[in-house]
Amino acid sequence: MCVEAYTDYPPLGRFAVRDMRQTVAVGVIKSVEKVDKAGKVTKAAAKADMSLKVFEVIWLLSYSMFILGIVIAGLLKALHVQAAYSSNGPNVMYYWGQNSAGGATTQGTLSSYCQSGKADIILLSFLHIFNLGGLPQINLSNACENTFFPNSQLLSCPAIGSDIKTCQAKGVKILLSLGGATGAYGFTSDAEGQQFAETLWNLFGRGSSETRPFGDAIIDGIDLDIEGGSSGGYAALVTALRSKSASQDFLIGAAPQCPFPDALLGPVIDAVGLDYVNVQFYNNYCSALGASFNFDVWDTWAKTQSANKQIKVYLTLPGSPRAAGSGYVDMTSLSRLVPSVASRYASYGGVSVWDASQAWNNPGFPSSLYDLVHGSAPALTTSTASRSTSSPMPTVPSSGACTSDQACSVPGQYICTPHGAYAFCVHGQWLTASCPPGTVCIPTVDGASIYCGYGTPGSSCVHGLNASSVALNTQPVPRPYRLSNTHVQLVITSFSDHVFEAMIHARRTTLFPFHPTITLELNVSDQVQLDPSKGVQQKDKTVRVKVINPSNQTMALVLHLTGSVSSDVFVAPASLRFN
């Protein structure tokens, strides 16, 4: 750091100053010699000597101040690079451990991310099997494998324990995340939650055990990434951990999906005071890129409904296009989205990312994101921050009425109108129409079109808002399909030129995971034809999708389907079920 600062200014190094002093001294001596010949040597020489000394003092002081400035600048730069968690935010946090990028070298060591200066919090992912009454199990992919404590499936990871201490010495908080999409976890009673809090405290906190996966390293908190199961017992778990860590700086947070309220964590985050929520704004209709982006809803919850009115809401996003099925936001869009959210919502706490392996294999992403969140990136004006300028916004009906015969500017444009209807642009005029009985107009996830589905209608026109826009008034919200032991959300991510892409997000609402082989059955309209990809069979209106579960312990699944529609508007399936 300091060497770089010196080499940035070679003309003013040690030797340059010395040479300048010699040059001035020679000039003074020559002038003294001329005066000496005129018989005024003594006084002139004395004055010259005094001038030289004064000059030397001035230059030494100037040079010292210059060096001091460089040192201070270097220290400030070092402090800027040194990441450190702030309870008031904003912070940048990463999930680490699952190596979702999938390569042999795509996941670095825990300490390497802390030493990068681009993360304030890192979440160890995951403790995925509770095994109540025995030892739990953790899965950290290739970061720690096959080093189990005797007679158990609990990993011993001393190297990660050493890394935890390295991270904490740099001011980076290390939390343990419970759950994940794959695992076997949950409670049947509050007593089980309280018992498991004792287990966590002894294995990872300030308690004691002979089977501590990270040795004497102590984690800074717990994250609840509960993708499936039930809500029971988690509030008791949090309360028990709070009682043990009352005098300690122990963080507890959760990672709900963005549809509000979260089907599983909703009752938990209402009941107990958490430090933060990592709201997953991806793989859902309320993704940050879409027309139904709902950070405003979560901000209202934080200020009015949360047990902790100072709770921080984090914008949780994928670290690369491959990190999730949908919802990735590129840095250009993020540069508009983050300042907009940060300036509008007091509950905003920063950005969290799934996951570190994806982000660090996405060139420039970690550095750009850290600078953006911490305010080093160029600030955007209110007008540019509130709405993307990548493409012109379509002209929409005034006053939210969306009535027929009002002017429009984009031929073929479809928008949702209040009370569940929709409008389309024909020959410069909006024409309105109704969805089939029982359905309402819902914007596609990308915000570029609409479809008719089952949900709650909005109270304002929806016209292709984008990633940097904040939803105005009440947006249409798709209603989940409530099946036995499964919570299912179906949304249309895009619809253009009669071609659609659909996403199905299914979560178990029982402690039993999905079976190894799953069959999804849909009843679609006679105008819908799904692409005959692997596992998809369609006979008339009945579609069966066979899914090979990648794990015998999957609590949540995200499926993607594509197809075509002969009509101008896609209509969502009236029913679906899992076998």
N, C-alpha and C positions, 0 to 999 in steps of 0.2 A: 504493500500500500504506500508506504513512505518512499520507497525507491521509485515507484511509478510517478509520484508527485515531483521528485527531483528531476527525473529525466524529461518531464514535461517542460522544464524551463532551463535548457542548457546555456543560454547566453549569460545567465546571472549566477553561474556556479562560482566555486571558490576562486578558480584561476582568473575568471573575468574580472572580479573585484580587485584582485591583486594587481593585474596588469593596468587597470585604470588608475590605481594609486601611484604606480611607478611613472606613468605618463604625466600626471599632474606634478609629481615631485621634480621630474626633469625640467619641466617648464618653469617652475619656481626658481630652481638653481640657476638656470640661464639668466633669468631676469635679475637675480642677485649679483651675478658676475658683472652685468652691465652697470649696475648701480655702484658696484665696488670700484670700478675704474673711475667713477666720478668723485670718489672720496667719501662715499656714504655707506661703507660696507657694514659697519657694526649694527646700526639701527635697522637697516634694510634686511640684513640677515636674520636679525631677531624677529622682525615682523614676518618674514617669510617662513621661519621655523614655526612661529605661532600659527600662521595660516595653515601650514601643512598639518599640524597637530589637530587643529579644529576640524579640518577637512576629514582627517582620519576618523575622528570621533563620530562625525556626522554619518560617514559611510558605514562605519561599524554598527551604529545604531539602526540605520536603514536596513542593512543586510540582516541584522538580528530580527528586526520586525518582519522582514520578508520570510525568513526561515520559520518564525513563529506562526505566521499566517498559513504557511504550507502544512505545518504540523497540525494546527487546529483543523484545517480543511480535511486533512487525512483522517483525523479522529472522527470528525463529523460524518465523513463518508463511511468509515468503519461502523459507526453507530447506526447509520442508515441501513447497511447491509445486515447488521445483527438483528434478526427477527426476534420479537418478544411479544408474548401474549399480553393483551390489555383487556381488563374486565369491561371497560367502556367501549372497546372496539375502535375502529374496525379491525378485524382479524381475517387471516386467510388460513383455512384448515384443509387438510387432506386426509382421506381414508387411505391407509397403507396396510399391506399384508397379503391381499388376494392376488396381486400381480395379474390384474384382469387383461393387461396387454398381451399376456400369454407367452412371451419369449423367454428363453433361458437367461437372457441378460437384461430384460426390460424392467426388472424391479431392482433398484439399488438397496443398499443397507439403510436401516432406519436413520442412522447417524448422518448418512450422506445427504439426506433431505433436510435435516436440521442444520447442517453446516452450509447449505446452499444460501441461507438467509432469505428464503422465499416461502417459509411456512411458519405460522405462529402456534398452531396446534396440529398434532398428528394423532389420528385415531387408529389404534391397532385393531385390525379387522380379520377375524372375528372370534369371539367365544361363542360357538354356534351350537353346542350341545350342553345342556344344563346337567343332565344325569343327577337329578336330585337325590340326596342321600349318599352320593359317592363323589368322585372327582369329576369335574367338568372336562370338556375338551375344547382346545383352541385350534384354529387352522390359520396358518400364516403362509401358505403356499410354499415356495422354495426358500423362504427366509429361515425356516426351521422345520426340518422333516426327520421323522423316524428316530427321534431321541426322547423316548418315553421314560417316565418314571416307572420303576419296577411294578409289575402287576396292575398297570393302568394304561389308559390311552391319553393321558395328560402329558403334553410335551414339556421337556426341559430345555430352555433356550437361554443359556447364560450370556451368549454374545449379544442378544437383544437387550438383556438386562444392563449390560455395559453401555449399549447405545442409548438406552433410556436416560442414564445418568449424564451422558454427553449432551443429549438434547436439553435436559433440564438445566444444565450449567450454562447453556446459551439462551435461556429464557423461553424455550419452546415447551409447551404443555403436552404431556403424553397421556391420552385417555384410552381406555379399553372399550371397544364397541361390542355389544351383545346382540346376537341375532344374525341378521343377514338373510338373503333369499334362500339359502340352503342350510338346513340344520334341523334339530329337534329340541324345541325349547318352549317354555311357558309354565304357568302355574295353575293349579286347581283351587288354591286358597291363599288367603293373605299369610297364613302361617308358613306356607312354602316360600313365599317371597321373602319373609323375614329370615327364614333359615338360610336362603341362598345369599342374602346380604352378608351373613356371617362368613359363609364360604368365600365370597369375593374379597372380603376384608382381610381374611387370613392368608389367602393365596396371592393377592395383588396389592393390598393396602398396607396399613400399618400394623396389622395383626401378625401372627406367626404360624408357620407350618413347615414341615419337612419337605413339602412338595410345592415349593414356590417356583413357577415356571421362569420367572425373571430374577431369581435369586433375591438379594436384599434390595433390589430396585423397587421403588414405590411409585405406582401410577398416580396421576393427578386427577383422575375422575373416571366416570362411567358414561357411556353413550348407549342409548336404547334404540337400536335399528331393528325394531320389531316388525317384520314383514308379514308374519302370519301367526296363527295361534289364537290366543284370546287376550283380553285386557286384564283379566284377573291377576292379582298378586303384585303387579308392577308398582302400584302406588305404595303398597306396604314395603316393597324392596327399597324404593327411594327414601321413604320415611326412616327406615332402619339405617340406611347408609348415612343419612343426614345426622342422625343421633350419634353415630360413631365419629363423624368428622366435624362436629359442631365447632371445634376450635381450629380446624384445619382449612386450608384453601383447597377444597375438594369440589370439582365441577361435576355436575350431572345434567345431561341433556338428552334429547330424543330426536329421531329422524322421521317425522311423519311424511306421508305423501301429501302433495299439494291439494287434492280434493278435500274440501272442508265440510264437516269435521272428518278427521282420519278415522277409518273404520275400526281400527284396533287401538291406536294410541290416543284417540280423542278423549275418552274418559280419564285416561292417566294424566295427560298434560293439563286437564282442567282441575284435577284433584290435588296435585302437589306442585310446589314451586320448583321450577327448573331454572337453570342458568341460561339455557339457549334451546332453540329448536332448529335443526337442519332440515328445512322444508324442501322436499325433493321436487323441484320444478322441472321434471323431465319424465318421459314415459307416461304422461298423463295429459288430459285435455287442457289443464291449466299450466302447461309448460311455458317457459319464459318467452318462447318464440311466437306463441299463439295469441289469438284474440281474447282468450279467457284467462290470461295471466292474472293471478289473484293475490299478489303480495298485499294489496290493500285489505283483503279479508283477514289475512294473518296478522297484519298490523293492528287492526281493530280488536281481534281476539287478544293479542298481547296486552293491549291497554285496558281492556274492559272485562275479559273473561279469565285470563290466566291467573293462577294463584300468586305468581310473582309478576307484578306490574312493571318491573324493570327487566323482564326477560328480553333476550336478544333473538331476533329472527334472522337466520342466515339464508342467503340465496344459494341453494345447493344445485350444482350443475355438473354435467359430464366433462371430463378433462380432455376429451377428443371425440371426433365423430364416431369412433368405434366403441366408446365407453358405454353407450346406451343405445337402445333401439331408436329413440327419438329424443329431441330436446337439446341437442348440442347447440351452443351459441358461440359463434366465432368472435375473435377479438375485436373486430370492427363493430359488431353489434354490441358486444360487452362494453365497449368504450362509451356507448350511449346509455345502455341499460343501467349499469352500476351507478353512475352519477345521478341518474334520474331517481332511482330507488333510494339512494343515500340521502338525497335532498328532500324527498317527500315524506319519508317514514322514520320517526324517531326510534322505532324498535329495531331498525336495520343494524345488524351486528357485523356484517362482512360477507364473505363468499366461502363456501365449502365445496370441495371437489371430489368426485368419484372418477378415478382414484389416482394416486401418485404415479403409478406406472404408466397410465395413459397420458397424464399431463406432461410428464418429463420426456415422453416420446412424441410429443406434439411440439415441434420446434418453436421456441420463443414464448410458449404459453405461460410457464411459471413466472418468468421475469416480468412479462407484460402485465399479468394479472396482479402480481404483488404491487407493482408500481401504481397500477390503476386503483386498487383498493386503498392503498395508503396515501393516495393523493399526489403521487409524483408525475402521473400522466397529465397531459394538457387538459385543463378543465373545459367542459363544453358549456355553451350558453344554454339558458333555459329552453329556448325554442328548439335548438338542435338536440338537447338531451331528451326532450319529451317526445320527439317523433323522429324516426329514421328519415334520412334524406336520400336513401339509395334509389327510391323510385317515387314518382308523384302519387299522392293519395287520391283515390277516386272522389268525384263529387258525390255527396250523399244528401238525402233529403234534409231540409232544415227543420229545426225545432223537434227533432225526434219523431215526427209523425209518420214518415215514410209512406205517404199516401201516393196513390196513383197519379200519373200525369205530371209529377214534379220532374225537373230536369235531371239528367244524368249524363256522364261523360265517357263511360267505359262500356262499350257494347258487350253484352253477354255477362256483365257483372251481376253476381248474386249476393244479396245481403239479407240478414235476419232483421225483421221489424218487430216492434213491440207485440206482446201477446201471442207469440208463437208463429206468426205468419212470416212470409219472405217476399222479397221484391227482386225483380230482374230488369236489367236495362235493355230497352228495345227502342231503336230509332231516337235516341236521346231522351226518352221518357221512362220513368219507373212504372212498372206494372206490378201489382201485388197479387199474391196467391196464398192459399192455405195448404199446410201439410195435411197428410191423411189423418183421419180421426184418431185421437190418442197420442199423436206425435206433435212435436214442436220443432221449429227451426233452431238449429245449433250450428255455430261456426266450426269449420274444420280446424284441426289443431294448428295448421300453418297460417290460419287467418285469411286464406285467399279465396275460400268458397264456403258453401254451407251444405247441410244435409238435414233430413228430417229424422229425428230420433226421439227417444223417450227421456223426458227431463222436465226442467222448470223453465218456462219462457222468460225472456228478459224484458226490461222496461225501456230499452233504448235501441237505436239502430246499431247493428254490428257490421262494420264495413272494412274488414281486412286490416285490423290493427296489427302491429308487428312487435318484435322483441323489445323495442325500447319504449313502447307505449304502455301506459297504465290504464287498465279497464275503467271506463266511465259508467256510472250508474250501475244497473243490475244486468249482468250478462246471462244469457241462457246457459244452463248447467245440465249436462247429461246425467241421468239417474242410473245408479248401478243396478245390475241384475242381482237380486238377492236369492241365492240358491242355498240348498242345505249344505252347511259346513264350508261354503265358499262365497267370497265376495268378488263380483266380476264387474269390471268397467270396460265397455266397448266404445271406442271413439273412432271417427274417421280422421286420419291425419292429413289427407289431401284428396282432392277430387277435381279433376280437370280433363276435358275432352272425353268424358264418359268413363274415365279410368279412375279407380279409387285405390287408396291404401288404407287399411284398417289396422288398429292395434287393440289387442285384448289383454288386459292386466287382471290376472286372477290371483287372489290371496286366500289361503286357508283360514277359516275362522274356528278351527278346532285344533287340538294339540297334535293331531295325526297329520303328517305331511301327505302330499299328493302321492298316488301310486306310481310305480315305475313306468307304466303305460297308461296314457290318458286319452280318452276320446271326447272331443268337443263336438256337440251337435247343434247346428243352427237351422232355423226356419227362415228363409229369405223370401223376398218377393220374386215373382216370376220374371222380373226384368233384370235380376242380378245373376251374373255368371262369375264364379270364382276361378282363378287360374288353377289349372290342374297340376299344381306342384306336388312335391313328395308329401304323401300323407293326406292329401285333400281329395275327397270323393264327393261328387254332387249328382243327385238324382232328383230332377225337377226342382222343388223348393227346399229339399232337404240336403244339407251339407254336413258331412262328417270329416273332422280333422283329427287324425291320429298323431299324438304327440309322444315321442319317446323321452321320458323324463331323464335328464342328464345325471340325476342323483336320486337315490331312494329316499332322500330327506329334504325334498324341496318344499318350501312353505309359500313361495310366490313364483309365478310364471308370467312372462311377457311374450305374447305371440303376435306375429305380423302376417296379415293376409292381403292379397291383392286380387283385383278382378275388374270387371267392366259392368256398366249399367246402360241399358238401352234408352232409358228415360233421361231427362235433363237434371233430375234431382235424385240423389241416392236416399233410400229409405232404410233405416236400420232394422235388423231382424226383430221380429216380435218376441222371440223367446230364444233362449239357449240353455244348454245344460252340459254338465260334465259327467261322464261315465267312468 
